[in-house]
């Protein structure tokens, strides 16, 4: 994944572990910015997340739980890269 060509707008969310999320439908890339202490931590891009999957993720009762159950454990399906 060439992340230098992708710029994803991030939306702050209410979550105990995630600070903000975003999605690039053209590249099927999910962006997640994690929390670190009281501030924001690193941002990661996850590949192969289509618009429908992002809608399910964004609309989940707990976005953090959805991420840890449906995306994070499947690194082969959703390869990721640390952006910052």
N, C-alpha and C positions, 0 to 999 in steps of 0.2 A: 504494500500500500504506500503510495506516495502522498504522505500527509502534508507536504508543503503546498500542495495544490488544493487542499480541502480546508475551508474555513466554515465552521459550523457555529451558528448563533446559539448561545446557551441561554436557557431559561432557568432561573432559580426555582428550587422546589422545597417543599417541606418534607424533610427526611432526617432521620437521626444520623445517617452515614453518608448521604449524597447531598452535594450542594447545588448542583445544576445539571441539566440534561439538554441534549440537542440531537437533531437528526438531519442527515443529508440524504434525501430520497434518491437523488441521482446516483450517488455512489453506495447506497445502502449502508451508511455508516452511522453508528450510534456514538454520541459523545457523552461521556460521564465525567463530571468533576466531583471528586470526593472531598469530604470534609477532613480537616486536620485540626484537632483541638477546637478552638473557637473560630478558626478561619477556614480558608479553602486550601485544599491540597492539590494533588496532581490530577491532570486530565488524561483520560484514556479514550482512544477511538476503537470501537469494536466493529469489525467488518460483517457483512452478510445479514444485517438487520434491515429487513424491508419495511415499507411504510405500515403495513398491517401489524407486523410485530411491534413496531414502535408505538402504534396506537394502543395495543394491548398493554405494553409496558407503561406508557404514560397514563393510561386509565386505570391501572391497578390500584386496589385499595391501599397496598403498601408497595411503593415503587422499589424501595430497597429490598424487600423480601422477594419481589418478582425478579429483580436482578440476580440475587444470590441463589435463586432456585432454577431460573430458566435461561440465564445467559452465562454467568461466570463459570459454572461447572463444565461448560461445553466449549472449551478453548479451541478445539479442532473445528467446530462448526462456526464459531465466532472469534476468529483470531483477533488479537488486540495489540495495540501499540501505545506506549506511554508518549504523550505529546509534550508535556512540560514537567 
